Amino acid sequence: MGKIPVALQLYSLRDVIPYDVEGTLASVAKMGYQGVEFAGYYGKSAKELRTILNDNGLLVAGTHIGLETLLGEELEKTVQFNQELGNKFLIVPGLAEERRNSVKAWKDTAKIFNELAEKVKPFGMRVGYHNHWDEFKPMDGLLPFDVFFSDTVTEVVMQLDTGNALYGGAESVPLLKKYPGRAATVHLKECSRNEEVNFASMYGEGSVPWKEVFKLCETVGKTEWYIVEQEKYLSPPLESVAEGLQALRKLGV
C-alpha cells in the first residue's frame, strides 16, 4: 500500500481554532497535513465546514463524538451531518462511568458498538473507540481493552492512541498484531516509558517504537489515516503541530 496520509486531531488546536476556524484550517493545510479529525464543530454547519475543507484541499479523517450522539433518534442526525461533512469514521473518545465500571459493563458496551456498526454500514461509515490509559488497568483479571475489542466485530475501529497506551503500561506493537485490520485510524502520540505523563515530547524523543508501529500500520493494521494529537506544547499550538509533522516526516512517515 502507498503512504498513509497524516491528519491533525483538531483538539490539538483547541485554544486557537474556536476564534478563527477558516484561518486555522488554512494554516493546517499549508503545514502539509492532508486531513483533520474533528472534536467539535465550532458553531459551524457541516456544509460550512465542508466548504472550508474543500477550499484548502483537506479531507476528513474522522470525528470524536459522544456515544449518546449515536443512540436512538440522535443516530440519524449524526449520520446526516457526517454524510454532508464527508466523514466515515465516528469515533467515541470516552465512555460514561456506568458503561466501563465492570467487565459486564464493557461487554454490554461492546454489544452496543456491534449494533451501531451494523446500522452505519449502509452509509459507508464505521464506529470506533479511542483508548486512554484506564483500559489497561486489570479488572477481574482482564484488561478492559481486550474485553472490549475481543467482543466487538472487526468493523468496529480500534483507534489506538500510542501515547495513551504506553502511559497505561501497554505497548502498541503487540496490540496492532493482536487485532489485525482493526486500526483503521491511529493516534500518533509520543510518550516516555516510566516517566510522569506530559505528552509534550516531540516524535522520536520518547519511547514509542515508531518504525515498528509504522510497519505494522502499513501491513496488518490496514491503517487509512495517521492522526497527530498533541495535548501539551513546548511552543505555541500552531508552531507545535507544524513541528510535529516535520518530526514525523523525518521518521519516514
N, C-alpha and C positions, 0 to 999 in steps of 0.2 A: 504494500500500500504506500501511497505517497506521504508526504509530510503532513503531520497532524496540525491543523490550524490552531492558533492561540487566541483566546478571548480574554477579556477582563471582567471579573466579577465587580459590578459597579458599587458594591458595598465598600470596596477599596477607596472610593471617592465620595463617601457619604458626607464629608464636610465641605464638598465643593459642588457636586452636581445639582443639588436642590436649588441652587441660586442661579445656575446657568446651564440648563440641560443641553441646549444647542451647541454652545461653545465648548463644553466639556467633552461631548461626544466627538466633535470635530477634532479636538486635541488628541483624543484616544486613537482616532483613525490615523492621524499624522504620525503618531508614535510607531505605527506598524501593526497594531492589533487588527485582527481580521473579524472579530466579533465581540459581543458583550453578553454578559449574563445579568439579568435584572434582579434587583432586590427592592422592589417598589417602583412606582411609575411617576412620581413627582408631579402628580396632578394632571398628567398628560393622558390623552386617549390613545388607544392602540394605533389609530390612524395617524395621529400626530407623531408618535414615536417612530412608526414605520417610515414616514416621510423623512424624518431627520436621519435615520439609519441609512436609508437609500441614498440620500444626498451625500453621505460620507463613505459610501461603499462598505458599510458594516452589516454583518449578519447577526442573527440572534442565536446564541449558544445555549440558551435556557433561561429559566426564571426560578427564583426561590420564592415559594408561596406557602402559606399555612395549609395544613391538611383540611381545615374547615372550608377552604375555598374549592375543594374537590368533592365535597359531600352534599348529598341531597340536591336541592334546586340550584345550589351555587355552581355545580359542575358545568351545567350548560352555559352559564355566563362566562365561566373561566375558559372553557373551550372556545367560545366565540371570540373572546378577547385575544387569545393566543393565536387563533387562526389568522386574525387580522394583523397581529403583530409579526407573524411569520415564525412562530416558535413551536417546536415539537417536544421540548423537554420540560416537564412540570416536576420540579424538584422540591421536596419538603426538607427544610433545613433543621427541623427540630420538632419535638412532639410534646404534648401536654403530659404532665406527670402521670396521670392515670393511664396513659397509653404506653408507658415504658417502665412502670414501677415493679414489675414482676415478669417472670418468664411467660406466664399466661398472657399478660398484657402485651408483650412483644409478639406472641403468636397470634393473638387476636388482631393486632395491628397489621401483621403480615397478611392476614386474610383480607383486610380492607384494601391493602395495596394490590393484592391479586385481583380483586373485583374491579378496582379502578383501572388496572392495566388493560383489562378486557373491554371496559367501557370506552376508553380513549383510543383504543387501537384502530377503530374505523376512521378516525380523524388523522391517522398517521402520527399520533402522539404517544409519548411514553411517560409514565410517572417514575419517580425515583426518590431515593433517600440519601441525604448528605450527613456523614458522620461527624461527630465531635470527638470527645475522648471518653465520656462515660460509657459508651458502647463496649469498651474494652475492660470494664471493671466486672469481675466474675459475679454472677448471680445464680445461686443454687448450683454452683459448679460449672456454669455455662457462661459464655460470653454473649451478651445481648446482640452484638454484631452478627455472630454466627447463627443465633436463633432466628433473627430476622431474615437474613439473606439465604439461609438454608430452607426457610419456609415460604419464600416468595418465588414466583415464576421468573424465568430468565428475562422476560420483558421488563421487569422492574429494575431500573438503573441503580447500580451501586456507584454513587458519586463519591469515590474515595477522596478524602482530604488527607494528603500525605503528611502534613504537619500535625494536624489534629490526631491522626492515628499514632504517630511516633510519640507525641506527648502523652498519649494514653497507654503507651507501652507496647504498641503493635508496630510491626514492620509492613510496609506497603508491598514489598516483593512477594512474600508468601500469600498475601490476600489477593493479589492480582492473579496468582497461579491457582489459588483455591477456587476462585469464582470466575472462570474464563468467560469472556464475552459479556460480562456484566458492567464493565467500567466504560460505558459509552461517553461519559464526560468525567474528567478528573480534575480536582482542585490541586494545583501545584502550590505548595506552601512549604517553606523551609522551616526546620526546627533542629535544635541541638539536643542530642540524646543526653539524658541525665542532668539537664540543666533546667532552671526555672523558665517556664514558658514566656516568650516575649514575641515570637513570630516576627521579629524585626530584622533578622539576619537576611542577608542577600543570598540568592540562589548560589549554591556552590560553597557556601561558608558554614553550612551546618552538617547534619548527619544523615540526611536523606540520600540514598544511593541512586543519584539521578540517572546514570547511564543504564542501570538495570531496570529502573522504573520505565524509562522511555522505551527500552527494547520490548518490555512486556506489553506496554500500552499499544505499541505498533504491531504486535503479533496477537497474543492470546486475549488481550483486553478488548480488542475491537473498538478502541477509543476513537471517537469522532471529534472531540474537542479537548484541548488542554485549556484550563481556565486559571488565570493568575488571580490569587486573592492575597492582599496584604492588609493585615489588621492594625499594624503599628508601623511607624515610619522613622527613618533616620534623616529624612529630608522631607520637604513639602510633598503632599499627596501626589500631585501630577508628576513631579520630578521622580518620586519614588517608584511609581508604576512604570514610568519610562525606563528607569534604571533596571527594574525587574525584568522587563522584556529583553533588554540588552544583555543582561547576565544569562538568561536562558538561551539566547542565540549563541553565546559563547560556549554553552554546554552542548550545543548541537541541535537544539530544537528548531 
